[in-house]
Structures are given as structure tokens and as C-alpha cells.
Amino acid sequence: MDHFLPLLSLGLKRRSKDFFVLFYSIVFPMIVILLLGYLSSKSYGNVLSSYHYYAIVTVPFCSLMAVSTVSYATQDEKMANTSLRFLTAPITKVELILSKLFSCAIVLSLCNVVTLGAAKLLFQMDFKGNFFNIIILLTAETFMVSGIGVYLGLAFKNLNAVRNFLNLPLCIFGFLGGAFFPIGSLNPIFAGIINTSPLTWVNRGIVSSIYDNNAQILWTVTIIFVLIGVIFTGLTILFFKKEAFK
């Protein structure tokens, strides 16, 4: 693992200067929160205002959408025509994969901290001592997203087809999870469909920890996200070959 830290440093520099990462992880969520919060300001009460609601649901949704960004970030060398250097360099595929995974996860997690912190100050949100716990949950989500994104970026040759396929289920997950407006049903079938969205459980965990002082869902979802991220990272290490990195 002698080359892991230099590769990680390179990845962090690239991701921290990536316009799409910074825009869609910080600027775009804040625009959505301000816009939807303003449009629905009369539909919420004093305990949970519209701005508070959309701050809670928008950040996890944008974190999930970052899977497409991560999948493209794994192909920096292909786009810059420098992949042959990585093929000939004495870099193991584990070092290559983990450096991409952690560089994306770290930068996306920091973006979440900035966005949620800005929302806290701007909308005077009271997390009731759960801000750090929520950040851990969002960090676990970005780790999972990075694991899936790295797997898709390195395991699939036709990344455009994969990205087009991803957009639909991600938007459906966002709709079912209440990212656009609150959604629920007493119908057991539709309620079961709503529960298939990971964002449903993320948002429930956050709301439950803040307003019910119950962090059980939050920590359960956090552990599941970490396990999913580890599984996809293991699959990437298992199936990826440096020879295909060109």
C-alpha cells in the first residue's frame, strides 16, 4: 500500500476542484431547499417548517444522486488519456480502487457537512444535539454511494448506458422517500413500496432522532449503508482488472 496515500491525495485534489461535485453537492441542494421551502412555506407548521423539512430530505437525496458523479470520477484517467501510466506503474488494483473510493467519500461527506451546516445557520435549525449523528449517517451514505459508483465506473465499459439506467430508479427513490413532497399511505401495498426506498429510512431516521429522540433507525440505516459499501468495494476488487483500465 505504498502508493495509496499519494493516489488518495491526488484524488482529493481532483474532487475538491471538481465543479460538478461542488455545485451538485452544495450549491444545488441549497437552491432546492430555498425554492421548495419558499413555495411550500404555508403548508408546514412551526415545529417543522418547510425549510427544515427540505433541508432534511434534500441533502440525502443529492448524496444518493452523486453515484453518477462518482462513477465518472473513477474514469478520470481514461478521459485525460493517462490510463496507460497507471497500467505500467507499480500500483495495485486495491490501491487504485480504495484511493478513488475514499477520495470521493471524503469530499462528498465534507460537502454534506458544509450544506447541512449552512442550512442550520440560515434556517436556524435545531438538531437537538443530533447534528453529529446525522453527519455520521450521511457519511455512511456517501461511503455506500462511493462504493457503488466506483463499482459501476470500473466494472462497466458502457458507462453512459449505466448512467441513463440509474437516473430513473434514483428519481423514483427520491419520490418515494419524500424528497419532493411528503408522501405516505395507509395502503399496505403502497406503504411497502415506499419502504423500498433507502431515502425513506434515511429521512425517518433523521426525523425520529431529532423530534422523537430515538436514534435506533438512524444507527441501523448507518450500519446497513456501511455494509453495502463494503460489499460493493469487495466486488470491485474481485472483478476489476487493471488491463481493462484503458
C-alpha positions in Angstrom: 0.0 0.0 0.0 3.0 2.3 -0.6 1.2 4.2 -3.3 -2.2 4.6 -1.6 -1.6 7.9 0.1 -0.2 9.7 -3.0 -3.2 8.4 -5.0 -5.6 9.5 -2.3 -4.0 12.9 -2.2 -4.3 13.2 -6.0 -8.0 12.1 -5.8 -8.8 14.6 -3.1 -7.3 17.4 -5.0 -9.2 16.5 -8.1 -12.5 16.1 -6.4 -12.2 19.3 -4.3 -11.7 21.2 -7.6 -14.4 19.4 -9.5 -17.1 21.9 -10.4 -19.9 19.3 -10.7 -19.1 17.8 -7.3 -19.1 21.2 -5.6 -22.1 22.5 -7.4 -24.4 19.5 -7.1 -23.4 18.8 -3.5 -23.5 22.3 -2.1 -25.0 24.9 -4.4 -27.8 22.8 -6.0 -29.1 21.4 -2.7 -29.2 25.0 -1.2 -31.1 26.2 -4.2 -33.6 23.4 -3.9 -34.1 24.0 -0.2 -34.7 27.7 -0.7 -37.0 27.2 -3.7 -39.2 24.4 -2.4 -39.1 25.8 1.1 -40.4 29.1 -0.2 -43.1 27.6 -2.4 -44.5 25.4 0.3 -43.9 27.7 3.3 -47.6 27.9 4.1 -48.1 24.1 4.1 -46.0 23.4 7.2 -46.2 24.3 10.9 -43.9 26.0 13.3 -42.3 22.8 14.7 -41.2 21.6 11.3 -41.1 24.4 8.8 -40.9 23.9 5.1 -37.2 24.9 5.0 -36.4 22.5 7.8 -38.2 19.6 6.0 -36.5 20.2 2.7 -33.1 20.6 4.4 -33.6 17.2 6.0 -34.7 15.4 2.8 -32.7 17.2 0.1 -29.2 16.6 1.3 -29.6 12.8 1.5 -31.2 12.8 -2.0 -28.4 14.8 -3.5 -25.9 12.5 -1.8 -27.6 9.5 -3.4 -27.6 11.2 -6.9 -23.9 11.6 -6.6 -23.5 7.9 -7.6 -23.3 9.1 -11.2 -20.7 11.7 -10.3 -18.5 9.0 -8.6 -18.8 6.6 -11.5 -17.4 9.3 -13.8 -14.7 10.3 -11.3 -13.4 6.7 -11.5 -12.6 7.3 -15.1 -10.5 10.4 -14.8 -7.5 8.7 -16.3 -9.4 7.5 -19.3 -10.7 11.0 -20.0 -7.3 12.5 -19.5 -5.6 9.8 -21.6 -3.3 8.9 -18.8 -4.6 5.4 -18.1 -1.6 3.8 -19.7 0.6 5.3 -17.0 -1.5 3.6 -14.3 -1.2 0.3 -16.2 2.6 0.4 -16.3 3.1 1.9 -12.8 3.6 -0.4 -9.8 0.2 0.3 -8.4 -2.0 -2.5 -7.2 -5.7 -2.5 -8.1 -6.5 -2.4 -4.4 -4.6 0.9 -4.0 -6.3 2.3 -7.1 -9.8 1.3 -6.0 -9.5 2.4 -2.4 -7.9 5.7 -3.3 -10.9 6.5 -5.6 -13.4 5.3 -3.1 -12.1 7.3 -0.1 -11.3 10.4 -2.0 -14.9 10.6 -3.3 -16.4 9.6 0.0 -14.3 12.2 2.0 -15.1 15.1 -0.4 -18.8 14.3 -0.7 -19.0 14.0 3.1 -17.4 17.4 3.6 -19.8 18.8 1.1 -22.7 17.4 3.2 -21.2 19.0 6.4 -21.0 22.4 4.6 -24.5 22.2 3.2 -26.2 21.0 6.4 -24.2 23.5 8.5 -25.3 26.3 6.1 -28.9 25.2 6.4 -28.6 25.1 10.2 -27.3 28.6 10.3 -29.5 30.1 7.6 -32.8 28.5 8.7 -32.0 28.3 12.4 -32.5 24.6 12.5 -32.3 22.9 15.9 -31.0 19.4 15.6 -31.4 18.9 19.4 -27.9 17.5 19.8 -28.2 15.1 16.8 -26.2 17.1 14.2 -23.1 14.9 14.6 -25.2 11.7 14.5 -26.8 12.9 11.2 -23.4 13.7 9.7 -22.3 10.1 10.5 -25.4 8.8 8.8 -24.8 11.0 5.7 -21.1 9.9 5.7 -22.2 6.3 5.7 -24.5 7.1 2.8 -21.7 8.7 0.8 -19.5 5.7 1.6 -22.2 3.4 0.1 -22.7 5.7 -2.9 -19.0 5.9 -3.5 -18.7 2.1 -3.3 -21.5 1.6 -5.8 -20.2 4.4 -8.0 -16.6 3.0 -8.1 -18.0 -0.4 -8.9 -20.1 0.9 -11.8 -17.3 3.1 -13.1 -14.7 0.4 -13.2 -16.8 -2.7 -13.8 -18.9 -1.5 -16.8 -17.5 -0.4 -20.1 -20.6 1.4 -21.4 -20.9 4.0 -18.6 -23.4 6.2 -20.5 -25.9 3.3 -20.6 -25.4 2.7 -16.9 -25.9 6.3 -16.1 -29.1 6.6 -18.1 -30.4 3.5 -16.4 -29.5 4.9 -12.9 -31.4 8.2 -13.3 -34.9 6.6 -13.3 -34.6 4.5 -10.1 -32.7 7.3 -8.3 -35.6 9.7 -9.0 -38.1 7.1 -8.0 -36.3 6.5 -4.7 -36.3 10.3 -4.2 -40.1 10.5 -4.9 -40.9 7.5 -2.6 -38.6 8.9 0.1 -40.3 12.3 0.2 -37.6 14.3 -1.4 -40.0 16.4 -3.4 -43.0 16.4 -1.0 -44.1 14.3 2.0 -45.6 11.0 0.9 -47.3 8.3 2.8 -50.2 5.8 2.6 -52.3 3.5 4.7 -52.5 1.1 1.9 -50.2 -1.8 2.9 -49.0 -2.4 -0.7 -48.1 1.2 -1.5 -46.6 1.5 2.0 -44.4 -1.5 1.3 -43.3 0.2 -2.0 -42.5 3.4 -0.1 -40.3 1.4 2.3 -38.2 0.0 -0.6 -36.5 3.5 -1.0 -33.4 3.9 1.1 -34.2 7.6 1.4 -37.4 6.7 3.2 -35.4 5.1 6.0 -32.7 7.9 6.0 -35.4 10.5 6.4 -37.2 8.5 9.0 -34.0 8.1 10.9 -33.2 11.8 10.9 -36.7 12.9 11.8 -37.0 10.2 14.5 -33.7 11.2 16.1 -34.5 14.9 16.1 -38.2 15.0 17.0 -38.6 11.7 18.9 -35.2 11.4 20.5 -34.9 7.9 19.1 -31.8 7.2 17.1 -32.4 3.4 16.5 -33.5 3.8 12.9 -30.6 6.2 12.2 -27.9 3.8 13.5 -29.5 0.8 11.9 -29.5 2.5 8.5 -25.9 3.7 9.1 -24.7 0.1 9.6 -26.6 -1.2 6.6 -25.1 1.6 4.4 -21.6 0.8 5.5 -22.1 -2.9 4.9 -23.4 -2.2 1.4 -20.4 0.0 0.7 -18.0 -2.7 1.8 -19.8 -5.4 -0.3 -19.6 -3.3 -3.5 -16.0 -2.4 -2.7 -15.2 -6.1 -2.4 -17.0 -6.8 -5.7 -14.9 -4.1 -7.4 -11.7 -5.5 -6.1 -12.7 -9.0 -7.1 -13.8 -8.3 -10.6 -11.8 -5.3 -11.7 -8.6 -5.8 -13.7 -6.1 -3.1 -14.4 -5.9 -4.3 -18.0 -9.4 -3.0 -18.6 -8.4 0.4 -17.2 -7.8 1.9 -20.6 
